[in-house]
């Protein structure tokens, strides 16, 4: 299964559905985690933190959607 994490669409929205710690937990259970580049910036999480947590970075909104079975 592939889990996709996309950026919030409103410019003033600072939330992210999955933190790097949760991404690590999910990835360790065998799920591939795809995070749209910059999805965590508003919540002060970098792409590198997601990579360190075992997630892969999707470089566009469309790529994150295309690679995912479930979006959050």
PDB file of N, CA, C and O in Angstrom:
ATOM      1  N   UNK A   1       0.838  -1.174   0.000  1.00  0.00           N
ATOM      2  CA  UNK A   1       0.000   0.000   0.000  1.00  0.00           C
ATOM      3  C   UNK A   1       0.886   1.241   0.000  1.00  0.00           C
ATOM      4  O   UNK A   1       1.974   1.252   0.576  1.00  0.00           O
ATOM      5  N   UNK A   2       0.396   2.274  -0.656  1.00  0.00           N
ATOM      6  CA  UNK A   2       1.094   3.561  -0.719  1.00  0.00           C
ATOM      7  C   UNK A   2       0.228   4.636  -0.088  1.00  0.00           C
ATOM      8  O   UNK A   2      -0.913   4.849  -0.499  1.00  0.00           O
ATOM      9  N   UNK A   3       0.775   5.309   0.911  1.00  0.00           N
ATOM     10  CA  UNK A   3       0.096   6.403   1.589  1.00  0.00           C
ATOM     11  C   UNK A   3       0.644   7.713   1.047  1.00  0.00           C
ATOM     12  O   UNK A   3       1.859   7.907   1.009  1.00  0.00           O
ATOM     13  N   UNK A   4      -0.234   8.612   0.628  1.00  0.00           N
ATOM     14  CA  UNK A   4       0.185   9.904   0.110  1.00  0.00           C
ATOM     15  C   UNK A   4      -0.188  11.032   1.052  1.00  0.00           C
ATOM     16  O   UNK A   4      -1.304  11.085   1.570  1.00  0.00           O
ATOM     17  N   UNK A   5       0.749  11.924   1.265  1.00  0.00           N
ATOM     18  CA  UNK A   5       0.535  13.104   2.109  1.00  0.00           C
ATOM     19  C   UNK A   5       0.680  14.314   1.204  1.00  0.00           C
ATOM     20  O   UNK A   5       1.749  14.552   0.640  1.00  0.00           O
ATOM     21  N   UNK A   6      -0.394  15.079   1.066  1.00  0.00           N
ATOM     22  CA  UNK A   6      -0.358  16.240   0.181  1.00  0.00           C
ATOM     23  C   UNK A   6      -0.423  17.535   0.981  1.00  0.00           C
ATOM     24  O   UNK A   6      -0.856  17.560   2.133  1.00  0.00           O
ATOM     25  N   UNK A   7       0.020  18.606   0.336  1.00  0.00           N
ATOM     26  CA  UNK A   7      -0.005  19.932   0.955  1.00  0.00           C
ATOM     27  C   UNK A   7      -1.436  20.409   1.086  1.00  0.00           C
ATOM     28  O   UNK A   7      -2.296  20.077   0.270  1.00  0.00           O
ATOM     29  N   UNK A   8      -1.676  21.184   2.111  1.00  0.00           N
ATOM     30  CA  UNK A   8      -2.976  21.856   2.229  1.00  0.00           C
ATOM     31  C   UNK A   8      -3.087  22.864   1.089  1.00  0.00           C
ATOM     32  O   UNK A   8      -2.093  23.479   0.704  1.00  0.00           O
ATOM     33  N   UNK A   9      -4.270  23.034   0.559  1.00  0.00           N
ATOM     34  CA  UNK A   9      -4.430  23.866  -0.628  1.00  0.00           C
ATOM     35  C   UNK A   9      -4.574  25.356  -0.328  1.00  0.00           C
ATOM     36  O   UNK A   9      -4.330  26.184  -1.206  1.00  0.00           O
ATOM     37  N   UNK A  10      -4.960  25.708   0.879  1.00  0.00           N
ATOM     38  CA  UNK A  10      -5.105  27.136   1.211  1.00  0.00           C
ATOM     39  C   UNK A  10      -3.776  27.683   1.707  1.00  0.00           C
ATOM     40  O   UNK A  10      -3.102  27.054   2.524  1.00  0.00           O
ATOM     41  N   UNK A  11      -3.407  28.839   1.219  1.00  0.00           N
ATOM     42  CA  UNK A  11      -2.100  29.424   1.532  1.00  0.00           C
ATOM     43  C   UNK A  11      -1.902  29.667   3.027  1.00  0.00           C
ATOM     44  O   UNK A  11      -0.777  29.568   3.518  1.00  0.00           O
ATOM     45  N   UNK A  12      -2.952  29.976   3.748  1.00  0.00           N
ATOM     46  CA  UNK A  12      -2.818  30.289   5.175  1.00  0.00           C
ATOM     47  C   UNK A  12      -2.879  29.052   6.061  1.00  0.00           C
ATOM     48  O   UNK A  12      -2.732  29.168   7.278  1.00  0.00           O
ATOM     49  N   UNK A  13      -3.091  27.880   5.491  1.00  0.00           N
ATOM     50  CA  UNK A  13      -3.223  26.649   6.265  1.00  0.00           C
ATOM     51  C   UNK A  13      -1.855  26.075   6.584  1.00  0.00           C
ATOM     52  O   UNK A  13      -1.055  25.833   5.680  1.00  0.00           O
ATOM     53  N   UNK A  14      -1.580  25.855   7.865  1.00  0.00           N
ATOM     54  CA  UNK A  14      -0.259  25.396   8.302  1.00  0.00           C
ATOM     55  C   UNK A  14      -0.263  23.933   8.739  1.00  0.00           C
ATOM     56  O   UNK A  14       0.748  23.434   9.233  1.00  0.00           O
ATOM     57  N   UNK A  15      -1.380  23.248   8.563  1.00  0.00           N
ATOM     58  CA  UNK A  15      -1.486  21.860   9.024  1.00  0.00           C
ATOM     59  C   UNK A  15      -0.839  20.890   8.043  1.00  0.00           C
ATOM     60  O   UNK A  15      -0.662  21.187   6.862  1.00  0.00           O
ATOM     61  N   UNK A  16      -0.493  19.715   8.576  1.00  0.00           N
ATOM     62  CA  UNK A  16      -0.055  18.587   7.754  1.00  0.00           C
ATOM     63  C   UNK A  16      -0.657  17.340   8.399  1.00  0.00           C
ATOM     64  O   UNK A  16      -0.681  17.219   9.624  1.00  0.00           O
ATOM     65  N   UNK A  17      -1.137  16.420   7.577  1.00  0.00           N
ATOM     66  CA  UNK A  17      -1.867  15.261   8.081  1.00  0.00           C
ATOM     67  C   UNK A  17      -0.972  14.232   8.759  1.00  0.00           C
ATOM     68  O   UNK A  17      -1.434  13.493   9.628  1.00  0.00           O
ATOM     69  N   UNK A  18       0.298  14.172   8.377  1.00  0.00           N
ATOM     70  CA  UNK A  18       1.220  13.168   8.903  1.00  0.00           C
ATOM     71  C   UNK A  18       2.532  13.855   9.273  1.00  0.00           C
ATOM     72  O   UNK A  18       3.118  14.566   8.457  1.00  0.00           O
ATOM     73  N   UNK A  19       2.983  13.643  10.491  1.00  0.00           N
ATOM     74  CA  UNK A  19       4.270  14.186  10.917  1.00  0.00           C
ATOM     75  C   UNK A  19       5.383  13.208  10.519  1.00  0.00           C
ATOM     76  O   UNK A  19       5.100  12.058  10.185  1.00  0.00           O
ATOM     77  N   UNK A  20       6.630  13.650  10.551  1.00  0.00           N
ATOM     78  CA  UNK A  20       7.722  12.720  10.255  1.00  0.00           C
ATOM     79  C   UNK A  20       7.744  11.498  11.183  1.00  0.00           C
ATOM     80  O   UNK A  20       8.083  10.399  10.744  1.00  0.00           O
ATOM     81  N   UNK A  21       7.389  11.678  12.448  1.00  0.00           N
ATOM     82  CA  UNK A  21       7.361  10.547  13.385  1.00  0.00           C
ATOM     83  C   UNK A  21       6.306   9.528  12.987  1.00  0.00           C
ATOM     84  O   UNK A  21       6.542   8.323  13.069  1.00  0.00           O
ATOM     85  N   UNK A  22       5.149  10.001  12.559  1.00  0.00           N
ATOM     86  CA  UNK A  22       4.087   9.094  12.110  1.00  0.00           C
ATOM     87  C   UNK A  22       4.496   8.436  10.795  1.00  0.00           C
ATOM     88  O   UNK A  22       4.228   7.253  10.586  1.00  0.00           O
ATOM     89  N   UNK A  23       5.137   9.185   9.915  1.00  0.00           N
ATOM     90  CA  UNK A  23       5.623   8.618   8.653  1.00  0.00           C
ATOM     91  C   UNK A  23       6.584   7.466   8.933  1.00  0.00           C
ATOM     92  O   UNK A  23       6.526   6.435   8.262  1.00  0.00           O
ATOM     93  N   UNK A  24       7.459   7.629   9.907  1.00  0.00           N
ATOM     94  CA  UNK A  24       8.404   6.571  10.280  1.00  0.00           C
ATOM     95  C   UNK A  24       7.649   5.342  10.775  1.00  0.00           C
ATOM     96  O   UNK A  24       7.942   4.222  10.357  1.00  0.00           O
ATOM     97  N   UNK A  25       6.689   5.544  11.653  1.00  0.00           N
ATOM     98  CA  UNK A  25       5.907   4.434  12.203  1.00  0.00           C
ATOM     99  C   UNK A  25       5.188   3.666  11.098  1.00  0.00           C
ATOM    100  O   UNK A  25       5.208   2.435  11.072  1.00  0.00           O
ATOM    101  N   UNK A  26       4.562   4.394  10.197  1.00  0.00           N
ATOM    102  CA  UNK A  26       3.827   3.773   9.095  1.00  0.00           C
ATOM    103  C   UNK A  26       4.794   3.056   8.147  1.00  0.00           C
ATOM    104  O   UNK A  26       4.525   1.934   7.720  1.00  0.00           O
ATOM    105  N   UNK A  27       5.904   3.694   7.822  1.00  0.00           N
ATOM    106  CA  UNK A  27       6.886   3.085   6.913  1.00  0.00           C
ATOM    107  C   UNK A  27       7.473   1.807   7.516  1.00  0.00           C
ATOM    108  O   UNK A  27       7.717   0.834   6.802  1.00  0.00           O
ATOM    109  N   UNK A  28       7.694   1.814   8.815  1.00  0.00           N
ATOM    110  CA  UNK A  28       8.238   0.626   9.477  1.00  0.00           C
ATOM    111  C   UNK A  28       7.260  -0.539   9.465  1.00  0.00           C
ATOM    112  O   UNK A  28       7.664  -1.689   9.637  1.00  0.00           O
ATOM    113  N   UNK A  29       5.974  -0.252   9.263  1.00  0.00           N
ATOM    114  CA  UNK A  29       4.978  -1.320   9.195  1.00  0.00           C
ATOM    115  C   UNK A  29       4.810  -1.850   7.774  1.00  0.00           C
ATOM    116  O   UNK A  29       3.963  -2.707   7.521  1.00  0.00           O
ATOM    117  N   UNK A  30       5.621  -1.336   6.847  1.00  0.00           N
ATOM    118  CA  UNK A  30       5.627  -1.858   5.485  1.00  0.00           C
ATOM    119  C   UNK A  30       4.849  -1.053   4.463  1.00  0.00           C
ATOM    120  O   UNK A  30       4.729  -1.466   3.310  1.00  0.00           O
ATOM    121  N   UNK A  31       4.323   0.081   4.866  1.00  0.00           N
ATOM    122  CA  UNK A  31       3.581   0.950   3.953  1.00  0.00           C
ATOM    123  C   UNK A  31       4.547   1.965   3.347  1.00  0.00           C
ATOM    124  O   UNK A  31       5.358   2.553   4.062  1.00  0.00           O
ATOM    125  N   UNK A  32       4.463   2.173   2.037  1.00  0.00           N
ATOM    126  CA  UNK A  32       5.262   3.219   1.392  1.00  0.00           C
ATOM    127  C   UNK A  32       4.578   4.560   1.618  1.00  0.00           C
ATOM    128  O   UNK A  32       3.383   4.711   1.367  1.00  0.00           O
ATOM    129  N   UNK A  33       5.341   5.521   2.088  1.00  0.00           N
ATOM    130  CA  UNK A  33       4.805   6.853   2.374  1.00  0.00           C
ATOM    131  C   UNK A  33       5.379   7.829   1.361  1.00  0.00           C
ATOM    132  O   UNK A  33       6.596   7.961   1.231  1.00  0.00           O
ATOM    133  N   UNK A  34       4.489   8.516   0.641  1.00  0.00           N
ATOM    134  CA  UNK A  34       4.870   9.537  -0.336  1.00  0.00           C
ATOM    135  C   UNK A  34       4.390  10.890   0.159  1.00  0.00           C
ATOM    136  O   UNK A  34       3.191  11.101   0.338  1.00  0.00           O
ATOM    137  N   UNK A  35       5.320  11.804   0.379  1.00  0.00           N
ATOM    138  CA  UNK A  35       4.996  13.135   0.887  1.00  0.00           C
ATOM    139  C   UNK A  35       5.263  14.162  -0.203  1.00  0.00           C
ATOM    140  O   UNK A  35       6.360  14.224  -0.759  1.00  0.00           O
ATOM    141  N   UNK A  36       4.250  14.965  -0.501  1.00  0.00           N
ATOM    142  CA  UNK A  36       4.450  16.037  -1.476  1.00  0.00           C
ATOM    143  C   UNK A  36       5.502  17.003  -0.942  1.00  0.00           C
ATOM    144  O   UNK A  36       5.452  17.396   0.223  1.00  0.00           O
ATOM    145  N   UNK A  37       6.432  17.377  -1.772  1.00  0.00           N
ATOM    146  CA  UNK A  37       7.492  18.287  -1.370  1.00  0.00           C
ATOM    147  C   UNK A  37       6.900  19.552  -0.749  1.00  0.00           C
ATOM    148  O   UNK A  37       6.030  20.197  -1.334  1.00  0.00           O
ATOM    149  N   UNK A  38       7.382  19.893   0.438  1.00  0.00           N
ATOM    150  CA  UNK A  38       6.921  21.093   1.126  1.00  0.00           C
ATOM    151  C   UNK A  38       5.644  20.913   1.922  1.00  0.00           C
ATOM    152  O   UNK A  38       5.146  21.880   2.497  1.00  0.00           O
ATOM    153  N   UNK A  39       5.097  19.707   1.975  1.00  0.00           N
ATOM    154  CA  UNK A  39       3.826  19.491   2.677  1.00  0.00           C
ATOM    155  C   UNK A  39       3.908  19.852   4.159  1.00  0.00           C
ATOM    156  O   UNK A  39       2.916  20.288   4.744  1.00  0.00           O
ATOM    157  N   UNK A  40       5.062  19.679   4.762  1.00  0.00           N
ATOM    158  CA  UNK A  40       5.190  19.940   6.195  1.00  0.00           C
ATOM    159  C   UNK A  40       5.760  21.292   6.562  1.00  0.00           C
ATOM    160  O   UNK A  40       5.907  21.597   7.745  1.00  0.00           O
ATOM    161  N   UNK A  41       6.084  22.105   5.578  1.00  0.00           N
ATOM    162  CA  UNK A  41       6.755  23.389   5.843  1.00  0.00           C
ATOM    163  C   UNK A  41       5.956  24.277   6.786  1.00  0.00           C
ATOM    164  O   UNK A  41       6.523  24.876   7.700  1.00  0.00           O
ATOM    165  N   UNK A  42       4.658  24.369   6.579  1.00  0.00           N
ATOM    166  CA  UNK A  42       3.833  25.217   7.439  1.00  0.00           C
ATOM    167  C   UNK A  42       3.822  24.769   8.888  1.00  0.00           C
ATOM    168  O   UNK A  42       3.623  25.578   9.794  1.00  0.00           O
ATOM    169  N   UNK A  43       4.036  23.477   9.107  1.00  0.00           N
ATOM    170  CA  UNK A  43       4.077  22.917  10.460  1.00  0.00           C
ATOM    171  C   UNK A  43       5.523  22.756  10.950  1.00  0.00           C
ATOM    172  O   UNK A  43       5.777  22.106  11.964  1.00  0.00           O
ATOM    173  N   UNK A  44       6.450  23.351  10.222  1.00  0.00           N
ATOM    174  CA  UNK A  44       7.873  23.375  10.558  1.00  0.00           C
ATOM    175  C   UNK A  44       8.559  22.014  10.436  1.00  0.00           C
ATOM    176  O   UNK A  44       9.481  21.714  11.195  1.00  0.00           O
ATOM    177  N   UNK A  45       8.109  21.184   9.476  1.00  0.00           N
ATOM    178  CA  UNK A  45       8.757  19.912   9.159  1.00  0.00           C
ATOM    179  C   UNK A  45       9.350  20.015   7.756  1.00  0.00           C
ATOM    180  O   UNK A  45       8.674  20.426   6.813  1.00  0.00           O
ATOM    181  N   UNK A  46      10.609  19.640   7.634  1.00  0.00           N
ATOM    182  CA  UNK A  46      11.281  19.720   6.323  1.00  0.00           C
ATOM    183  C   UNK A  46      11.136  18.407   5.561  1.00  0.00           C
ATOM    184  O   UNK A  46      10.800  17.372   6.136  1.00  0.00           O
ATOM    185  N   UNK A  47      11.394  18.470   4.267  1.00  0.00           N
ATOM    186  CA  UNK A  47      11.408  17.255   3.452  1.00  0.00           C
ATOM    187  C   UNK A  47      12.462  16.276   3.970  1.00  0.00           C
ATOM    188  O   UNK A  47      12.248  15.064   3.956  1.00  0.00           O
ATOM    189  N   UNK A  48      13.592  16.800   4.425  1.00  0.00           N
ATOM    190  CA  UNK A  48      14.651  15.933   4.953  1.00  0.00           C
ATOM    191  C   UNK A  48      14.182  15.151   6.180  1.00  0.00           C
ATOM    192  O   UNK A  48      14.562  13.993   6.356  1.00  0.00           O
ATOM    193  N   UNK A  49      13.364  15.770   7.025  1.00  0.00           N
ATOM    194  CA  UNK A  49      12.845  15.057   8.192  1.00  0.00           C
ATOM    195  C   UNK A  49      11.941  13.898   7.766  1.00  0.00           C
ATOM    196  O   UNK A  49      11.961  12.827   8.373  1.00  0.00           O
ATOM    197  N   UNK A  50      11.157  14.125   6.724  1.00  0.00           N
ATOM    198  CA  UNK A  50      10.319  13.038   6.207  1.00  0.00           C
ATOM    199  C   UNK A  50      11.175  11.936   5.598  1.00  0.00           C
ATOM    200  O   UNK A  50      10.906  10.754   5.809  1.00  0.00           O
ATOM    201  N   UNK A  51      12.202  12.313   4.847  1.00  0.00           N
ATOM    202  CA  UNK A  51      13.113  11.306   4.272  1.00  0.00           C
ATOM    203  C   UNK A  51      13.770  10.487   5.376  1.00  0.00           C
ATOM    204  O   UNK A  51      13.860   9.263   5.286  1.00  0.00           O
ATOM    205  N   UNK A  52      14.228  11.179   6.424  1.00  0.00           N
ATOM    206  CA  UNK A  52      14.854  10.481   7.549  1.00  0.00           C
ATOM    207  C   UNK A  52      13.871   9.534   8.230  1.00  0.00           C
ATOM    208  O   UNK A  52      14.276   8.543   8.838  1.00  0.00           O
ATOM    209  N   UNK A  53      12.585   9.841   8.127  1.00  0.00           N
ATOM    210  CA  UNK A  53      11.547   8.990   8.700  1.00  0.00           C
ATOM    211  C   UNK A  53      11.118   7.860   7.786  1.00  0.00           C
ATOM    212  O   UNK A  53      10.204   7.107   8.121  1.00  0.00           O
ATOM    213  N   UNK A  54      11.763   7.730   6.639  1.00  0.00           N
ATOM    214  CA  UNK A  54      11.461   6.629   5.751  1.00  0.00           C
ATOM    215  C   UNK A  54      10.487   6.944   4.632  1.00  0.00           C
ATOM    216  O   UNK A  54      10.129   6.060   3.853  1.00  0.00           O
ATOM    217  N   UNK A  55      10.056   8.192   4.542  1.00  0.00           N
ATOM    218  CA  UNK A  55       9.138   8.591   3.465  1.00  0.00           C
ATOM    219  C   UNK A  55       9.923   8.924   2.199  1.00  0.00           C
ATOM    220  O   UNK A  55      11.120   9.209   2.240  1.00  0.00           O
ATOM    221  N   UNK A  56       9.223   8.880   1.093  1.00  0.00           N
ATOM    222  CA  UNK A  56       9.777   9.325  -0.176  1.00  0.00           C
ATOM    223  C   UNK A  56       9.101  10.651  -0.526  1.00  0.00           C
ATOM    224  O   UNK A  56       7.940  10.875  -0.183  1.00  0.00           O
ATOM    225  N   UNK A  57       9.831  11.516  -1.204  1.00  0.00           N
ATOM    226  CA  UNK A  57       9.305  12.833  -1.538  1.00  0.00           C
ATOM    227  C   UNK A  57       8.793  12.837  -2.968  1.00  0.00           C
ATOM    228  O   UNK A  57       9.505  12.470  -3.904  1.00  0.00           O
ATOM    229  N   UNK A  58       7.544  13.260  -3.118  1.00  0.00           N
ATOM    230  CA  UNK A  58       6.936  13.458  -4.437  1.00  0.00           C
ATOM    231  C   UNK A  58       7.129  14.932  -4.780  1.00  0.00           C
ATOM    232  O   UNK A  58       6.827  15.804  -3.965  1.00  0.00           O
ATOM    233  N   UNK A  59       7.626  15.210  -5.969  1.00  0.00           N
ATOM    234  CA  UNK A  59       7.991  16.581  -6.303  1.00  0.00           C
ATOM    235  C   UNK A  59       6.853  17.420  -6.863  1.00  0.00           C
ATOM    236  O   UNK A  59       7.052  18.580  -7.225  1.00  0.00           O
ATOM    237  N   UNK A  60       5.652  16.834  -6.935  1.00  0.00           N
ATOM    238  CA  UNK A  60       4.481  17.621  -7.331  1.00  0.00           C
ATOM    239  C   UNK A  60       3.246  17.029  -6.686  1.00  0.00           C
ATOM    240  O   UNK A  60       3.246  15.885  -6.232  1.00  0.00           O
ATOM    241  N   UNK A  61       2.192  17.831  -6.655  1.00  0.00           N
ATOM    242  CA  UNK A  61       0.903  17.409  -6.125  1.00  0.00           C
ATOM    243  C   UNK A  61       0.393  16.204  -6.918  1.00  0.00           C
ATOM    244  O   UNK A  61      -0.098  15.230  -6.347  1.00  0.00           O
ATOM    245  N   UNK A  62       0.518  16.290  -8.228  1.00  0.00           N
ATOM    246  CA  UNK A  62       0.039  15.230  -9.114  1.00  0.00           C
ATOM    247  C   UNK A  62       0.793  13.924  -8.881  1.00  0.00           C
ATOM    248  O   UNK A  62       0.196  12.848  -8.891  1.00  0.00           O
ATOM    249  N   UNK A  63       2.102  14.019  -8.671  1.00  0.00           N
ATOM    250  CA  UNK A  63       2.891  12.814  -8.430  1.00  0.00           C
ATOM    251  C   UNK A  63       2.470  12.144  -7.129  1.00  0.00           C
ATOM    252  O   UNK A  63       2.332  10.921  -7.079  1.00  0.00           O
ATOM    253  N   UNK A  64       2.265  12.925  -6.084  1.00  0.00           N
ATOM    254  CA  UNK A  64       1.829  12.363  -4.803  1.00  0.00           C
ATOM    255  C   UNK A  64       0.503  11.629  -4.954  1.00  0.00           C
ATOM    256  O   UNK A  64       0.318  10.551  -4.389  1.00  0.00           O
ATOM    257  N   UNK A  65      -0.407  12.205  -5.707  1.00  0.00           N
ATOM    258  CA  UNK A  65      -1.708  11.581  -5.925  1.00  0.00           C
ATOM    259  C   UNK A  65      -1.557  10.313  -6.756  1.00  0.00           C
ATOM    260  O   UNK A  65      -2.139   9.281  -6.419  1.00  0.00           O
ATOM    261  N   UNK A  66      -0.800  10.375  -7.815  1.00  0.00           N
ATOM    262  CA  UNK A  66      -0.622   9.255  -8.727  1.00  0.00           C
ATOM    263  C   UNK A  66       0.014   8.049  -8.028  1.00  0.00           C
ATOM    264  O   UNK A  66      -0.347   6.910  -8.327  1.00  0.00           O
ATOM    265  N   UNK A  67       0.927   8.271  -7.131  1.00  0.00           N
ATOM    266  CA  UNK A  67       1.647   7.188  -6.465  1.00  0.00           C
ATOM    267  C   UNK A  67       0.891   6.597  -5.268  1.00  0.00           C
ATOM    268  O   UNK A  67       1.344   5.612  -4.685  1.00  0.00           O
ATOM    269  N   UNK A  68      -0.235   7.175  -4.899  1.00  0.00           N
ATOM    270  CA  UNK A  68      -0.905   6.802  -3.656  1.00  0.00           C
ATOM    271  C   UNK A  68      -2.147   5.968  -3.836  1.00  0.00           C
ATOM    272  O   UNK A  68      -2.918   6.153  -4.777  1.00  0.00           O
ATOM    273  N   UNK A  69      -2.324   5.036  -2.906  1.00  0.00           N
ATOM    274  CA  UNK A  69      -3.572   4.291  -2.813  1.00  0.00           C
ATOM    275  C   UNK A  69      -4.525   4.990  -1.843  1.00  0.00           C
ATOM    276  O   UNK A  69      -5.745   4.877  -1.970  1.00  0.00           O
ATOM    277  N   UNK A  70      -3.963   5.704  -0.884  1.00  0.00           N
ATOM    278  CA  UNK A  70      -4.732   6.415   0.135  1.00  0.00           C
ATOM    279  C   UNK A  70      -4.099   7.782   0.338  1.00  0.00           C
ATOM    280  O   UNK A  70      -2.888   7.877   0.540  1.00  0.00           O
ATOM    281  N   UNK A  71      -4.899   8.843   0.287  1.00  0.00           N
ATOM    282  CA  UNK A  71      -4.400  10.207   0.480  1.00  0.00           C
ATOM    283  C   UNK A  71      -4.865  10.756   1.828  1.00  0.00           C
ATOM    284  O   UNK A  71      -5.997  10.530   2.257  1.00  0.00           O
ATOM    285  N   UNK A  72      -3.962  11.479   2.477  1.00  0.00           N
ATOM    286  CA  UNK A  72      -4.317  12.181   3.699  1.00  0.00           C
ATOM    287  C   UNK A  72      -3.834  13.607   3.619  1.00  0.00           C
ATOM    288  O   UNK A  72      -4.033  14.380   4.556  1.00  0.00           O
TER     289      UNK A  72
END
